[in-house]
Amino acid sequence: MNIHELAVTESILKVVLKHAEASNAQKVVSIDLKVGEMRDFVEEWMQWYFDYLSKGTVAEESKINVTKIPVKFQCKECAENFNADVKEKEIYCPCCESKQVELVSGTEFFIESIGVI
């Protein structure tokens, strides 16, 4: 059991239940998440934890849908935006080959929408 994933999933459930209550929802049917590729979360485990934690709530049996956000950098020299594999030893701009790059996406983790009825 990954305690970090469990804690994050518990936080997601709290947010979902808060919004479901505020909108007088009878049932939560889906949760759409945006997750950066640098985040170490496995969709199947998140769903399993969510299923376990949501038993007996309006979110029980809801489906978590994850959209991955690619890792992107921006070159500080030429302003080129590019995707990169962070497993590479060095990251450099494919346009000008500068190593002066800045991470611009890939670490996100947020609820994009909650489907309710």
ABEGO torsion letter per residue (X at the ends): XBAAAAAAAAAAAAAAAAAAAAAGBABBABBBBBBBAABBBBAAAAAAAAAAAABGBAABGBBBBBBBBBBBBBBAAAGBBBBBBAABABBBBAAAGBABBBBABGABBBBABBBBX
